[in-house]
Amino acid sequence: MKYFLLIFCFWISFLSPSSSTAKGHEHPSLILTKASVKEIRDNINKYPILERTVLEMKKRLDATIAEGIEVPIPKDPAGGYTHEQHKENYRRMYEAGILYQVLQDPKYAQFVDDMLMKYAEMFPTLPLHPVKKSYAPGKLFWQCLNDDNWVVYTAQAYDCVYDAISPKHRKIIEKDLLRPYAEFLSKENLKVFNRIHNHGVWDVAAVGMLGYVLGDQQLVEQSLHGYFKKPLKGDEAFRQANARAGFYAHLNQLFGPEGYYTEGPYYHRYALTPFILFAEAISNNEPERDIFHYRNSVLLKTVDCLLQLTNEKGEFLPFNDAIPEMSINAPSVIEGVDIAYKHEQNPDFVAVAALQNKVTISEGGLMIAKALASGDVPRIRRHSHIIKDGQHGDQGGIGFLYSKNRAEQFALTLKYSTHGLSHGHYDKLGLTLYKKGKPVLQDYGAVRYVNVEQKEGGRYLPETAKFARQSGSHNVMTCDGKSHFDGNIKESSKHWGTLMAFDVDHKDYQAIRARQNHVYEGVDMQRTIVQIQDTSLRDPIYLDVMEGFSKETHQYDLSYQYLGQIMDMKFDQYTSHQTLSPIGTQAGFEYIWKVAEAETTTQNAQFSWLNHEVFYTITTLNNAPTKQTLGEYGANDPNFNLRREPMYMMSRRADDVRFVNLIEPHGKINPATNELVRDTHSQISDLKETNLAEGLNVVQFQHSNGHTYQVFLAANSDKAAKHTATLNNETVRWQGPISVVVK
Amino acid sequence: MKYFLLIFCFWISFLSPSSSTAKGHEHPSLILTKASVKEIRDNINKYPILERTVLEMKKRLDATIAEGIEVPIPKDPAGGYTHEQHKENYRRMYEAGILYQVLQDPKYAQFVDDMLMKYAEMFPTLPLHPVKKSYAPGKLFWQCLNDDNWVVYTAQAYDCVYDAISPKHRKIIEKDLLRPYAEFLSKENLKVFNRIHNHGVWDVAAVGMLGYVLGDQQLVEQSLHGYFKKPLKGDEAFRQANARAGFYAHLNQLFGPEGYYTEGPYYHRYALTPFILFAEAISNNEPERDIFHYRNSVLLKTVDCLLQLTNEKGEFLPFNDAIPEMSINAPSVIEGVDIAYKHEQNPDFVAVAALQNKVTISEGGLMIAKALASGDVPRIRRHSHIIKDGQHGDQGGIGFLYSKNRAEQFALTLKYSTHGLSHGHYDKLGLTLYKKGKPVLQDYGAVRYVNVEQKEGGRYLPETAKFARQSGSHNVMTCDGKSHFDGNIKESSKHWGTLMAFDVDHKDYQAIRARQNHVYEGVDMQRTIVQIQDTSLRDPIYLDVMEGFSKETHQYDLSYQYLGQIMDMKFDQYTSHQTLSPIGTQAGFEYIWKVAEAETTTQNAQFSWLNHEVFYTITTLNNAPTKQTLGEYGANDPNFNLRREPMYMMSRRADDVRFVNLIEPHGKINPATNELVRDTHSQISDLKETNLAEGLNVVQFQHSNGHTYQVFLAANSDKAAKHTATLNNETVRWQGPISVVVK
């Protein structure tokens, strides 16, 4: 037997290079191919990162094989035993498939064979999953989305061990498990299969990959174009560009021109797997489609775009429903980066792979391993930029401002994108601010404990919809205590922001301005952020001008969801409450305790806190009397689903409102060594704004470095418009909406 | 000039080896000596860690020299400009002294010369510091403790550059600055100079080091034995053993036999500098005193003891007033470890130096650098043990239980020590629990932002005395809502706990029992902790039996200051409050919001939380109806001095009370990768206790691993006592107070 295997292996190795172009019924051909397997086998010992992955897989799998196979009747919700077991099963089958190819030990093929036979025995008996909580329940799992995950990896496992399974078993597995599963996930689940959404792309990828592995081109065709009784007529290019559902429709509709995925980075990361894996299967089976270069290489762009949507720790910016800890270490991103690198040798992919410190066993994984071993590993590129939302890039977007000095870098984001489908949040013109990957002004993300059964089976908790999606938990301005668009998703989905100015080419400052109309009936808003950092400033100072425009009088509330410990407050009439009640009754405010409040009428109010050993101060210009509120999350939260974190809010009643704030990092402490503490106080004084002429203002402040900073602002956002005004008897001239002078 | 200097340097290098034994007026002789400087100069290029330190010093100092010297009139409190500047000045002078010795560049001597001349000009004009907040104000600083710091390092700087300063300048510096400073810190500050306390040891070290550098043996003598009009009579050994003040009195009285410093690790770290530096100066100037081996080498033991009082991250356990981030990276610990290593080659010193990744420029620093370069760096040794408090080791102590598996290690501490002088806390029989250096059940430490001027000048905030020192913020049992000893420090200082049992030699469990009598009038307490970890348990389970004994009925409250997010609660009659009020009116409870409460009468209550990706459950045996309270810090805290952290408390009314709880880590999640989540639920069921006979009980519970755990407890703590009882018609026999059977 051993001897036979040796010959058999030799025969495979010998044949594979020349047979790599043969398509159709050759196996493997989804992600691995005969040619890539040979390359991997020939090189594995040269690259410890690759070898380690194989050894880890082997260790895990040998333990699983020793424990025996468990294929329980589906019963539990997410996080429960049967859910986790079926998840574990597909992962182990997938790894066994790879190991069989790489190590050519038949026990791994046998493991997949045995397990698939058990599934084939059970599958025909299964009703819909008994946990009836999803709009589209699955068979093995409570939602068919998880069944799609199962199929995407099981198809690869089957592909890898296909040649080692007897024709008799193959027949049973295909007839009783894979074909009916494809049928279930497509025709029987049309509302998912034809949906443009991350659920939809998982579903078409699952069915399409089954199509290739079963040699069923009709399944592939449906996955590419959707399932319709009357398919679109026309040539393939026309059908791709006008696809109503299926993979091409997803590629057309879900990404902006730079690859921004409309649901935001958390789902971007999640949807990446089916996009990339199915694309790789298409590329291997129908290279003539040139899928990775479809629509100006949108699939390659989207991988790069996703990497840009991270903080310096590699965690995804938690816009919309998201778990803030989710990072580039997610398996989908490792897969995505590896496969993308095969098709485009982008240095950012290598930079991220170095952080991941892990590669997949694939052709791209091998190429990344080679690049990592070659020495100088690049660092992911970061520069201030705009990512546009919408299929044509005309539906708002996200702006990024990065400060100088990479080692101590700050990153500010301004979000003026579309709502982001069902997982979107009401955070129009919302900010976040990070230092070295740690949030200073946070986006809460979602309220969810993934896979923790006692937290409602790991699903989104009610506070996601009622708190985390609402305006009250974001760094935004609200009106009359309500969420943007009064929390109406239909209305919110119709409107997106407009970039009014983006100017990052100056030595001493960068600026962005975005506008969002119709945030409330009769209320438009505009936010201008100027990042000031001349050579005398170690860290940047942010001028934040938040404007509201209305013909009616409203209560305007501007919130900062800061993180850290309060150090100092310069307010008038300050009251700290002895008993606590919530701040408001809706928009998420009902989840926030009002712990203190103040009213300040003097020229400037200041609020200082300490976050990860750096001090921050928000200095407010009281161009009108301002109420201050200090809040803490946790009201109306009997199950303690929320993190206990603070917020700071300022309020005014007005028709038009203009909040002018400086956000200023300053000083540093090191409690572990008691090193010198400096600059614990704000370095800023005398913040004021002067109206120079209709639509022309100057915001000025003094800094302890001896400089006076002047920020000239024009209401007119035209970047070619030239402005002239008089300040202190001197004529000042500038062009465009924003200009900074350091005196 | 250059040529002359070259000859001069050569002459020094040539002479130093042979002159190293000459004592008295040779310089340097405090910490560096001519011999050790030569050794360092000859070896510096071999050890990058040493070279890097010199280069960092040089870079800092060259910048300081370029900026020019600033010696401002003292004015500001801690954290303010003049405070920080004088601090910076002594640090830079100290470094300049070292650099002059090592690099022999005269500009560094010149820097010290210039600065000391400025101080000598100012010092005679100085009144007491204008910030009158200390019981003992200084001259340059608001408290003379900081002046002592200044002198300890300035004396070293002067010692290093002595030979390079002109006799004329030396005369001015000594006459106008150093001698009057010594006078001020000793005779004019007798309440500090003769005090047995960390302030006292800093003061005698400062004066003693001035004594050596000025060649004034009388100052040295006073520092060693205190300043008294009638000095103690008798021979030197008698005078050392019976010293009423001074260095010997500190060595006699402040340490336990293993070197435990009675104020706790935070002040231990702080007091280490004067102990170690002055001892080294004594050792170099009067080697015949053999100071490092005085009292069974208590100074060497205390360094090792301090290292044991850290968590796995190297942070000191924040017993008593302490900043929880303070760690072995503190300069005092680097100095301490280096100098101690010169006198005893303890592998733990090397282990810690490896974590510190920094050495001092000293003979010990060079030896550590050599040890680190030699290859295999040890890991600090951790084993369950007892550290005894009190000069004779008979005043209570601290117990440490470490779990198996170093990589995932848990550390539990039980504190039954003395009060710990003025910085002590009311936390008799208090627990802490850590996993891999991260607190699970925390000791809050102190409420203080060191050197942050806006937080009351960086001093202890009022909440230290009213919250952090009180029982309500600790993992302890209280009576009738009051602190231990009703918060009376005099009373608390008279009583300490007694170790009743300590048994760590069993395969499946370790146990500790301590008792504290008179905690309240007529109330004694005892706590028994059993750490259970047989081979079937990945992580340990802790049985916590907290008993109170009284003839009167009391309200007993047992608090757990857990950290993390609540996952699940199994209580009856649960109420989450809609408006919040504090839990109590004193003992720190007035700083805790009561956010929810419950009453549970069923057999077991369970409370689960998530802390750093691990789940924990406290399972309570309701042998009587139990009230549960969930609290959050922050009530009555208008300046937001407290961290917002949670606590869990259980309450009963009884005369004798017996709280039986299991503290159980279980499961794991990894939100960054969405890996499999397992064991989110407690694995424990059916916790019960059966009285077998008078004074004999068995606590039993089921675990999902299939085992039944039986913990046999005898009220009699005699470890030789043999017990026999009947359980389920079987005879059980065990010896000593605690025994565990796994079935």
Interface residues (C-beta under 8 A of the other chain):
Chain A: G79 E84 K87 E88 E315 I323 E325 M326 S327 N329 A330 P331 Y449 V450 N451 V452 E453 Q454 K455 G458 Q565 I566 M567 D568 M569 Y574 S576 Q578 T579 L580 S581 W593 V595 A596 S608 L610 L630 E632 G634 A635 N636 D637 P638 N639 F640 R643 R644 E645 P646 I669 P671 A672 T673 N674 L676 V677 R678 T680 H681
Chain B: G79 E84 K87 E88 E315 I323 E325 M326 S327 N329 A330 P331 Y449 V450 N451 V452 E453 Q454 K455 G458 Q565 I566 M567 D568 Y574 S576 Q578 T579 L580 S581 W593 V595 A596 S608 L610 L630 E632 G634 A635 N636 D637 P638 N639 F640 R643 R644 E645 P646 I669 P671 A672 T673 N674 L676 V677 R678 T680 H681
